[in-house]
C-alpha cells in the first residue's frame, strides 16, 4: 500500500508535502504531484500538510478519484511509466530531488480542463 495524490492537486502544486516527505518520493509533473508507489514508506507525513486534502492512503481514495476515467491511484503509477521527452520512462530514480520537475503527466491528466485556485 502507498499514499496517492488526487484531483485537488491538479494545477495547484502546493509542494508542502514535498518538504515533509522523509524519503523524497513525491515527484513534480507538469500539472500535479505524484507519489512513487515503490518509494513511499507509508509514513503519512505528507497527508496532514496538504492544504487541499489531495493525499489519501491508497485504500481511502474517494470513489470519484479511484475509478475510471479519473483513477488517480493509477495515475500515480502511470506517471513513472510514461515516456519523458523521448528518453524513456522515469522508472524508480530513487528520489525526486535529483530529478526535479518533469515536463510530463499521464495523457488523461494533460487533457483535464484547467483547475486549481486560480481557475
Residue frames relative to the residue before (quaternion, step in Angstrom):
aa qw qx qy qz dx dy dz
X 1.0000 0.0000 0.0000 0.0000 0.00 0.00 0.00
X 0.0580 -0.7879 0.6130 -0.0032 3.52 -1.23 0.55
X 0.5145 -0.5862 0.5034 0.3718 3.55 -1.30 -0.04
X 0.2194 -0.7726 0.5916 0.0703 3.54 -1.22 0.69
X 0.2578 -0.7263 0.6130 0.1738 3.56 -1.09 0.74
X 0.1719 -0.8244 0.5379 0.0394 3.56 -0.78 1.08
X 0.8645 -0.2622 0.1353 0.4070 3.53 -1.43 -0.08
X 0.6294 0.5549 -0.3849 0.3844 3.68 0.83 -0.67
X 0.6216 0.5489 -0.3390 0.4443 3.61 1.23 -0.34
X 0.5170 0.6625 -0.4257 0.3356 3.60 1.13 -0.54
X 0.8560 0.0450 -0.1242 0.4998 3.53 -0.84 1.19
X 0.5888 0.5591 -0.3840 0.4395 3.60 1.22 0.13
X 0.0586 0.8609 -0.5051 0.0148 3.58 0.85 -1.03
X 0.0424 0.8503 -0.5212 0.0596 3.60 0.82 1.00
X 0.2121 -0.8436 0.4581 0.1827 3.60 1.07 -0.82
X 0.3736 0.7076 -0.5172 0.3038 3.65 1.15 0.22
X 0.6139 0.5664 -0.3384 0.4333 3.57 1.09 -0.70
X 0.6071 0.5667 -0.3500 0.4333 3.58 1.04 -0.74
X 0.6648 0.5139 -0.2982 0.4529 3.57 0.95 -0.88
X 0.7095 0.4652 -0.2546 0.4641 3.59 1.10 -0.67
X 0.5852 0.6165 -0.3705 0.3744 3.59 1.13 -0.51
X 0.3095 -0.7928 0.4952 0.1742 3.62 -0.51 1.14
X 0.7433 0.3867 -0.2256 0.4971 3.61 1.19 -0.34
X 0.4311 -0.7440 0.4339 0.2689 3.61 1.27 0.24
X 0.3880 0.7507 -0.4543 0.2821 3.60 0.95 0.89
X 0.5810 0.5576 -0.3895 0.4469 3.62 1.22 0.25
X 0.1374 -0.8260 0.5466 0.0035 3.53 -0.50 1.29
X 0.3553 -0.7397 0.5370 0.1953 3.55 -1.12 0.68
X 0.1680 -0.7564 0.6271 0.0803 3.51 -0.84 1.10
X 0.7469 -0.3851 0.2877 0.4593 3.54 -1.26 -0.21
X 0.8300 0.2182 -0.0818 0.5067 3.60 0.88 -0.95
X 0.8102 0.0604 -0.0338 0.5821 3.61 1.19 -0.30
X 0.5078 -0.6117 0.5097 0.3288 3.52 -1.37 0.08
X 0.1629 -0.7845 0.5952 0.0615 3.56 -1.19 0.63
X 0.2876 -0.7331 0.5911 0.1748 3.56 -1.08 0.79
X 0.3878 -0.7207 0.5239 0.2362 3.57 -0.75 1.06
X 0.4050 -0.7639 0.4437 0.2358 3.63 -0.48 1.16
X 0.6970 0.4573 -0.2819 0.4749 3.61 1.11 -0.53
X 0.6982 0.4623 -0.2671 0.4769 3.58 1.18 -0.45
X 0.5577 0.6069 -0.3829 0.4172 3.60 1.22 -0.48
X 0.2313 -0.7855 0.5624 0.1153 3.58 -0.92 0.96
X 0.4912 -0.7141 0.3914 0.3091 3.57 1.27 0.41
X 0.2943 0.7849 -0.5027 0.2113 3.60 1.04 0.66
X 0.3667 -0.7697 0.4534 0.2598 3.59 1.17 -0.57
X 0.3870 0.7498 -0.4699 0.2593 3.61 1.22 0.09
X 0.6509 0.5489 -0.3078 0.4247 3.58 1.09 -0.68
X 0.6171 0.6274 -0.3399 0.3318 3.56 0.95 -0.90
X 0.7512 0.4176 -0.2729 0.4324 3.67 0.62 -0.93
X 0.6794 0.4994 -0.3102 0.4391 3.63 1.14 -0.39
X 0.5070 0.6445 -0.4322 0.3751 3.60 1.24 -0.16
X 0.3722 -0.7788 0.4606 0.2071 3.61 -0.51 1.15
X 0.7489 0.3541 -0.2101 0.5193 3.60 1.20 -0.40
X 0.4307 -0.7338 0.4353 0.2943 3.57 1.28 0.31
X 0.2784 0.7822 -0.4993 0.2477 3.55 0.84 1.08
X 0.6724 0.4970 -0.2901 0.4654 3.61 1.23 -0.24
X 0.0070 -0.8030 0.5921 -0.0674 3.52 -0.84 1.11
X 0.5050 -0.5561 0.5440 0.3739 3.52 -1.26 0.47
X 0.6505 -0.5813 0.3186 0.3707 3.59 -0.91 0.91
X 0.7045 0.4535 -0.2700 0.4745 3.62 0.91 -0.82
X 0.7116 0.4644 -0.2422 0.4683 3.59 1.23 -0.36
X 0.3796 0.7099 -0.5085 0.3056 3.62 1.21 0.17
X 0.4924 -0.6654 0.4658 0.3127 3.63 -0.76 0.97
X 0.6322 -0.5788 0.3672 0.3612 3.57 -1.03 0.82
X 0.6384 0.5517 -0.3399 0.4154 3.59 0.97 -0.78
X 0.7534 0.3264 -0.1879 0.5390 3.60 1.22 -0.44
X 0.6688 0.5019 -0.2940 0.4630 3.60 1.26 0.10
X 0.7116 0.3790 -0.2477 0.5372 3.57 1.27 0.06
X 0.6226 -0.5353 0.4040 0.4032 3.55 -1.21 0.43
X 0.5952 -0.1427 -0.7882 -0.0639 1.64 -2.09 1.29
X 0.6823 0.4663 -0.2969 0.4784 3.64 1.20 -0.09
X 0.1646 0.8061 -0.5436 0.1662 3.55 0.61 1.17
X 0.1777 -0.8266 0.5289 0.0734 3.57 -0.04 1.29
X 0.5395 0.5751 -0.4176 0.4515 3.60 1.17 -0.36
X 0.6723 0.4771 -0.2803 0.4917 3.56 0.95 -0.91
X 0.6260 0.5448 -0.3436 0.4397 3.62 0.97 -0.76
X 0.6605 0.5038 -0.3091 0.4631 3.58 1.04 -0.77
X 0.6321 0.4613 -0.3277 0.5294 3.61 1.25 -0.25
X 0.6852 0.5240 -0.2860 0.4172 3.57 0.81 -1.07
X 0.5642 0.6166 -0.3915 0.3850 3.61 1.03 -0.69
X 0.7268 0.4402 -0.2384 0.4704 3.58 0.98 -0.82
X 0.6867 0.4698 -0.2685 0.4853 3.57 1.32 -0.11
X 0.5713 0.5979 -0.3903 0.4046 3.63 1.23 -0.17
X 0.5569 -0.5931 0.4652 0.3489 3.54 -1.21 0.56
X 0.1817 -0.7865 0.5852 0.0769 3.56 -0.81 1.03
X 0.8462 -0.1803 0.0693 0.4967 3.54 -0.47 1.29
X 0.6908 -0.5021 0.2794 0.4389 3.58 0.98 0.82
X 0.5902 0.5915 -0.3576 0.4170 3.58 1.27 0.17
X 0.6162 -0.5479 0.3430 0.4500 3.58 1.27 0.14
X 0.6972 -0.4814 0.3254 0.4198 3.57 -1.29 0.05
X 0.5931 -0.5756 0.4406 0.3503 3.54 -1.25 0.54
X 0.1995 -0.8148 0.5204 0.1596 3.58 1.04 -0.75
X 0.6288 -0.4831 0.4098 0.4508 3.55 -0.97 -0.93
X 0.1084 -0.8570 0.5018 0.0439 3.57 0.21 1.27
X 0.4817 -0.7082 0.4164 0.3050 3.60 1.24 -0.13
X 0.8231 -0.0887 0.0057 0.5609 3.56 1.05 0.70
X 0.4388 -0.7350 0.4661 0.2238 3.53 -0.84 1.04
X 0.5916 0.6155 -0.3744 0.3618 3.60 1.02 -0.72
X 0.7073 0.4539 -0.2809 0.4634 3.59 0.93 -0.78
X 0.6427 0.5165 -0.3151 0.4699 3.59 1.28 -0.33
X 0.2294 -0.7804 0.5420 0.2111 3.58 0.91 -0.91
X 0.7437 -0.3617 0.2863 0.4839 3.56 -1.27 -0.27
X 0.2145 -0.7623 0.6020 0.1021 3.53 -0.99 0.94
X 0.3330 -0.7606 0.5259 0.1845 3.57 -0.66 1.10
X 0.5620 0.5616 -0.4028 0.4544 3.56 0.60 1.20
X 0.0209 0.7316 -0.6814 -0.0042 3.52 -1.41 0.37
X 0.5822 -0.5054 0.4561 0.4445 3.61 -1.19 0.27
X 0.6433 -0.5796 0.3292 0.3766 3.59 -0.99 0.82
X 0.6811 0.4913 -0.3237 0.4358 3.63 0.81 -0.83
X 0.5939 0.5225 -0.3693 0.4878 3.62 1.17 -0.44
X 0.6219 0.5415 -0.3285 0.4605 3.60 0.98 -0.82
X 0.7168 0.4828 -0.2384 0.4431 3.56 1.02 -0.92
X 0.4861 0.6712 -0.4422 0.3429 3.62 1.21 -0.17
X 0.5161 -0.6050 0.4783 0.3726 3.61 -1.08 0.52
X 0.6603 -0.5003 0.3630 0.4265 3.61 -1.18 0.40
X 0.0551 -0.7914 0.6086 -0.0139 3.56 -1.00 0.92
X 0.5336 0.6400 -0.4568 0.3115 3.54 -1.29 -0.22
X 0.7467 -0.4502 0.2798 0.4019 3.51 -1.34 0.17
X 0.7125 0.4597 -0.2821 0.4488 3.57 0.98 -0.72
X 0.6716 0.4874 -0.3008 0.4701 3.62 1.24 -0.09
